[in-house]
Every structure is written in C-alpha cells, then in structure tokens.
Amino acid sequence: MKKYFIQKNPFVVPTTDGKLIEEHHGLATTKNSAISIAHMIAPPGWSEPFQTPEFDEYTYIIKGKKQFIIEDEIIILETGQSIKIEKNTRVQYSNPFDEACEYIAICTPAFSMDLVNRED
C-alpha cells in the first residue's frame, strides 16, 4: 500500500461569483475532515459575506492582493504574504482591486459549509 497520494484531479467547487475554487485535499475530494487545501482565484470586485468560521484558516497570496476585514480592522495582503486567522473570528474576504488574486487557502479542520457560519 502506498504511503502517499498525488492529487491530479482537484474538485472544482461550483460558484456563482466568478471565483475559481479547486479543492486539492478536504471533504469534497479526499473525505479528509482534518484539513482542506484549496487553490483559488478571486476576480476583481469579488467579495463574500462576513463569516465566523469554526476552523483556523491560513491564506498564502501567490499573485495580486486580497482584503480581509477581521473584526473591525482592514488588512490587505500582497504577493508573497500569508496570514493565519483563528477560528471563531468574524472575517470578511474580498478583492476590491483591479487584478485577480490567486492564493492558497488551508483550513483546519477542513472547510465545510456547516462550519463557516456565513451571515445573510
């Protein structure tokens, strides 16, 4: 039995906001509830509602910029920067900039709609 798994077919999450989400490891692909790893591209003008996830989320910016509103503080990450946001923290993610933002998101435990707690 092999002690490794190479992901060649990430799950492309269907979206309606133009964002590309390719989950490489996590609930949708490998049934792993401990961690999710996704490659994302957020188009210019993209945003999500505020949320208070029940998981830690790490973000690494490959290209472009991404805005985070954490509690009431605005933080902008640029290419080569990363952040860890602790679980049970109110946050809003967006790309109010003119170019797409490409990044990697890692969630522990894995991302789940049941744990993200998005606001209406």
C-alpha positions, -999 to 999 in steps of 0.1 A, spaced: 0 0 0 13 34 -10 21 59 18 13 89 -4 -15 103 -26 -9 126 -56 -39 148 -63 -43 151 -101 -80 159 -102 -89 186 -77 -126 192 -71 -137 224 -88 -164 239 -65 -193 253 -84 -196 291 -78 -219 319 -90 -195 348 -82 -167 341 -108 -143 327 -82 -123 296 -91 -120 272 -62 -100 240 -67 -100 218 -36 -70 195 -36 -75 179 -2 -105 181 20 -141 169 24 -151 172 -12 -120 154 -27 -104 131 -2 -130 129 25 -104 144 49 -122 163 77 -90 173 94 -76 197 67 -86 213 34 -62 228 9 -75 248 -20 -62 268 -49 -83 299 -55 -85 328 -80 -108 357 -69 -117 380 -97 -116 418 -94 -146 431 -74 -153 397 -57 -164 396 -21 -180 372 4 -204 379 33 -190 382 68 -185 348 84 -173 334 118 -157 300 108 -153 272 133 -118 264 117 -84 281 115 -78 295 81 -44 301 66 -40 321 33 -9 325 12 -11 351 -17 5 338 -49 -4 368 -70 -23 400 -66 -39 414 -34 -67 403 -11 -85 423 15 -95 410 49 -118 427 74 -110 410 107 -134 421 134 -132 458 126 -97 460 112 -89 462 74 -58 442 63 -45 439 28 -22 411 19 0 412 -12 20 387 -32 43 365 -10 25 373 22 4 350 44 -19 351 73 -35 328 99 -70 337 111 -80 319 143 -113 300 144 -144 318 158 -131 352 144 -155 373 124 -140 380 90 -149 391 55 -128 383 24 -128 404 -7 -108 415 -38 -118 452 -43 -87 456 -66 -83 458 -104 -65 424 -109 -74 389 -99 -60 375 -67 -45 340 -68 -40 323 -34 -39 290 -14 -63 285 15 -57 259 42 -84 252 68 -81 231 99 -104 213 104 -115 211 68 -137 238 52 -173 229 55 -205 249 48 -217 236 82 -187 253 99 -183 286 80 -213 304 96 -218 330 68 -240 359 75 -270 368 53 
